[in-house]
């Protein structure tokens, strides 16, 4: 991390990791796919579908991610089959890397599993994501806006120096 994240940041050549995070069934994958301008992460109507984080990065940053140089808490795999992202039988420490050369060298975007899952293995994943993300895009809905676990997660992220960008999804304009 010192060589591939901190030193480049200090030299003005680093990259920002923006993690799209939030509670169950808030539309994180939908927001992620909108940010990368294509369908990378599967969007499933069932709750708690995304089981593994997905990274979209240009070729240079994708290579660094696949070599576990930017997010060492996870075991990287190239995303070849989008259905793997929703496969709970694959090790929870797996992160999928999708090459997206439309992204600039200074930006990596990450889709994430639910931070409030009843599956305890997701809690550790959520902690790793909070540590890896420089900016957290906090996707919330009217229901999740008041959820204690979601509030605690984002409060701890802010206290650790992470920047939060709240996105209210599925809002009822009435």
C-alpha positions as CSV (number, residue, x, y, z in Angstrom):
1,X,0.0,0.0,0.0
2,X,2.9,2.3,0.7
3,X,4.4,1.8,-2.7
4,X,1.3,1.7,-4.8
5,X,-1.1,4.0,-2.9
6,X,0.5,6.3,-0.4
7,X,3.7,7.3,-2.3
8,X,1.8,7.9,-5.6
9,X,-0.8,10.0,-3.7
10,X,1.9,12.2,-2.2
11,X,3.5,12.5,-5.6
12,X,0.2,13.6,-7.2
13,X,0.0,10.3,-9.2
14,X,-2.4,8.3,-7.0
15,X,-5.8,7.0,-7.6
16,X,-9.0,7.6,-5.7
17,X,-11.1,4.5,-4.7
18,X,-14.8,5.3,-4.7
19,X,-16.8,2.6,-3.1
20,X,-20.5,2.4,-3.7
21,X,-21.8,1.2,-0.4
22,X,-25.1,0.9,1.5
23,X,-27.7,-1.4,3.0
24,X,-29.6,-4.3,1.6
25,X,-31.6,-3.7,-1.5
26,X,-30.8,0.0,-1.9
27,X,-29.6,-0.2,-5.5
28,X,-25.9,-0.1,-5.1
29,X,-25.2,-2.1,-8.2
30,X,-27.5,0.1,-10.2
31,X,-25.7,3.3,-9.1
32,X,-22.3,1.6,-9.7
33,X,-23.3,0.6,-13.3
34,X,-24.6,4.2,-13.9
35,X,-21.2,5.6,-12.7
36,X,-19.3,3.3,-15.1
37,X,-21.8,3.9,-18.0
38,X,-22.3,0.2,-18.6
39,X,-23.6,-3.0,-17.0
40,X,-20.6,-4.5,-15.1
41,X,-22.1,-5.7,-11.9
42,X,-25.3,-7.8,-12.1
43,X,-28.5,-6.1,-11.0
44,X,-30.8,-8.6,-9.4
45,X,-34.2,-7.8,-7.9
46,X,-33.7,-10.0,-4.9
47,X,-32.2,-8.5,-1.7
48,X,-28.6,-9.2,-0.8
49,X,-27.6,-10.3,-4.3
50,X,-24.1,-8.9,-4.6
51,X,-21.9,-11.3,-2.5
52,X,-18.4,-10.0,-3.6
53,X,-17.0,-6.5,-4.3
54,X,-16.5,-5.6,-7.9
55,X,-13.9,-3.0,-9.1
56,X,-14.0,-1.1,-12.4
57,X,-10.6,0.4,-13.3
58,X,-8.6,1.2,-16.4
59,X,-6.0,-1.3,-17.6
60,X,-3.1,0.0,-15.5
61,X,-5.1,0.1,-12.2
62,X,-6.9,-3.2,-13.0
63,X,-3.5,-4.8,-13.3
64,X,-2.4,-3.4,-9.9
65,X,-5.7,-4.6,-8.4
66,X,-5.2,-8.1,-9.9
67,X,-1.7,-8.2,-8.4
68,X,-3.3,-7.3,-5.0
69,X,-1.2,-4.1,-4.8
70,X,-4.1,-1.6,-4.1
71,X,-6.6,-3.7,-2.0
72,X,-4.6,-6.4,-0.3
73,X,-7.4,-7.4,2.0
74,X,-9.1,-9.3,-0.8
75,X,-8.1,-12.1,-3.2
76,X,-8.5,-10.6,-6.7
77,X,-9.9,-12.4,-9.7
78,X,-10.6,-11.0,-13.2
79,X,-14.4,-10.7,-13.8
80,X,-15.2,-13.0,-16.6
81,X,-18.5,-14.3,-15.5
82,X,-20.8,-11.6,-13.9
83,X,-22.8,-14.3,-12.2
84,X,-19.8,-15.1,-10.0
85,X,-20.5,-11.8,-8.2
86,X,-23.7,-13.2,-6.8
87,X,-22.3,-16.7,-6.0
88,X,-22.2,-17.1,-2.2
89,X,-20.3,-20.4,-2.5
90,X,-17.1,-18.5,-3.6
91,X,-14.8,-17.4,-0.8
92,X,-16.1,-14.2,0.8
93,X,-12.6,-12.6,0.5
94,X,-12.8,-12.6,-3.3
95,X,-12.9,-9.3,-5.2
96,X,-13.6,-9.2,-8.9
97,X,-11.8,-6.8,-11.2
98,X,-13.3,-5.5,-14.4
99,X,-11.2,-3.5,-16.9
100,X,-12.9,-0.3,-18.0
101,X,-10.6,1.9,-20.1
102,X,-13.2,4.7,-20.1
103,X,-12.1,5.4,-16.5
104,X,-9.2,7.8,-15.9
105,X,-6.0,6.6,-14.3
106,X,-6.8,8.4,-11.0
107,X,-10.2,6.7,-10.3
108,X,-11.3,3.2,-9.3
109,X,-15.0,2.5,-8.7
110,X,-16.1,-0.4,-6.5
111,X,-19.5,-2.0,-6.1
112,X,-20.0,-3.7,-2.7
113,X,-22.1,-6.3,-0.8
114,X,-24.6,-5.1,1.8
115,X,-23.1,-3.4,4.9
116,X,-26.0,-4.5,7.0
117,X,-26.3,-8.1,6.0
118,X,-27.5,-10.7,8.4
119,X,-24.6,-12.8,7.0
120,X,-21.8,-12.2,9.4
121,X,-19.1,-12.8,6.8
122,X,-20.3,-9.6,5.1
123,X,-19.4,-7.6,8.2
124,X,-15.7,-8.3,7.8
125,X,-16.0,-7.5,4.0
126,X,-17.7,-4.2,4.9
127,X,-14.9,-3.3,7.3
128,X,-12.3,-4.0,4.5
129,X,-14.3,-1.9,2.1
130,X,-14.5,1.0,4.5
131,X,-10.7,0.8,5.0
132,X,-10.0,0.6,1.2
133,X,-12.3,3.3,0.0
134,X,-11.2,6.9,0.0
135,X,-14.7,8.0,-0.8
136,X,-17.9,6.2,0.1
137,X,-20.9,6.8,-2.1
138,X,-23.5,6.1,0.6
139,X,-26.6,4.7,-1.2
140,X,-29.6,4.9,1.1
141,X,-33.4,4.6,0.8
142,X,-36.1,6.0,3.1
143,X,-36.0,2.8,5.1
144,X,-32.2,2.4,5.3
145,X,-31.7,6.1,6.1
146,X,-32.9,5.3,9.6
147,X,-31.3,1.8,10.0
148,X,-28.9,1.7,13.1
149,X,-26.3,-0.6,11.5
150,X,-26.1,1.6,8.3
151,X,-25.9,4.8,10.4
152,X,-23.1,3.3,12.6
153,X,-21.2,2.1,9.5
154,X,-21.2,5.5,7.9
155,X,-20.5,7.3,11.1
156,X,-17.4,5.1,11.7
157,X,-16.3,5.8,8.1
158,X,-16.6,9.6,8.6
159,X,-14.7,9.3,11.9
160,X,-11.9,7.5,10.2
161,X,-11.5,10.3,7.7
162,X,-13.4,8.9,4.8
163,X,-15.5,11.3,2.6
164,X,-19.1,10.4,2.3
165,X,-21.3,11.2,-0.7
166,X,-24.9,10.5,0.2
167,X,-27.2,9.3,-2.6
168,X,-30.9,8.9,-1.8
169,X,-32.2,6.2,-4.1
170,X,-35.7,5.0,-4.7
171,X,-37.1,8.2,-3.3
172,X,-40.8,8.8,-3.6
173,X,-41.1,12.3,-5.0
174,X,-44.6,12.7,-3.5
